[in-house]
Amino acid sequence: MDKDQLPRHIAIIMDGNGRWAKARGLSRPQGHLEGVKRVEEIIRTASDMGIGFLTIYAFSTENWSRPQDEVGMIMRTFIMVLGQKANELGKKGVRINFLGRRQGVPQEVLKAMDDAARLTMNNKGMTLNIAFNYGARAEIIDAIKSITSQVAAGKIKSDDIDEKLISAHLYTKDQPDPDLLIRTSGEERISNFLLWQLSYAELYFTDKCWPEFNEEEFLKALNSYAQRERRWGGVKV
């Protein structure tokens, strides 16, 4: 595929681990563990292809309402995977970054996140954003609070507030907005993910559950993107 046809930034809602497991008579934890394998595969493929930014929706602010045993398993798996894979990704030049609120996240999880970010902070390859304890509405609220505090302190004027300033106060500051959003499992919703940043993204939905979304399926999504004509709200003449 021509590199000029590739998206600079891809966002993925990794949906369907539980449904995939249930359809096969497996437990939900087994579905999540199989999903981890696909995460590794897609990160490797995206990095090798020269994708600049990859954002994956790992755990939302709403996911805390799931059964506590499932949440606990997700936390343990997250810590384990970060510990095992951060060094490997670091050697590939991947920079690991986290999007989301830190409040309410267990300390051992925060430590694993901080260790992974510190280990890879100077890398110049693909930036991997892991959205953890993330909600887009919460992100926008945090941006508004930051901007209004600066207005109150006299550092900026209300007339200075524009799209560029708001983007600079989001978790994804200094990054391009996603060009392509992929969601698996047949659901066709944004689900409180990057609401501001996805304004002009191309959307790709697949019936494949996340544990089935392998490199071949990823390339299908990229080929679909390459065939689209982006108009950015304009009209083709």
Phi, psi and omega in degrees: 000136179298130182301329179294341180268355181276144173291145175286324187225125178243133175246141184227129168262109188270090190248146170110010179300314182293317180294322177299316181294315181300320181295342182249011179070024181255168178279160177300319176303322178295325176295318179294321180294322176293325177297326178300322179299321179290324177302312180300317182295315183289321177300313180299315181296313181298317180296314181296330181278350179090019175295133184283322185220134176229124180243122180245138181271097187272319184202121184267167176296336179277342184291345178296340182280356177291164178308138187299327179292326178289318178299317179299320178295320179297317180297314180297319179294319180299314179298315182297313183294317178300316180297323183279326192256343183300316180294319178298314178294323179300321179293336177274001179086008181283135176258125182263128182228149182241138178245131178138174179277144179271337181299131177089351179276131180305145184301323181292330176287316178301320179297317179297321178295313181296321179296316181294318180295317181294321182296328187248006190298333183264004181289151186246005179274214182297139172269122177259108175270124176251110180279109185229130192051048186250140170213133185293323178295321176297321179299315180293321177298316179298321178295316180297316179298318180295317182292315182294328177293326178288325176295314180298327180278357179079012181282330175222162177257154181301329179291345179280348184285118177217184183300320182297318181293317179298315179301325181289347179252005176276168180297335183264023182307145180071012177241150175290151176295152178300138174271332186220131172249129176248132172230133181262173172081008176088352177284142182234064179225160176273330175054050173059039182241116173050047186302318179289313188288336184270013186309320183238019179287150170280139183252135179229118179246140179226147177285347180295132172287159187304318179297346177264352187275084183267189181302320180299317179293323178298317179294328175299318179296319180292323177294321176298316179299317183297335182271355182270153177252112182274129183245350177054039178085355180272179180244132179292133180268000000 
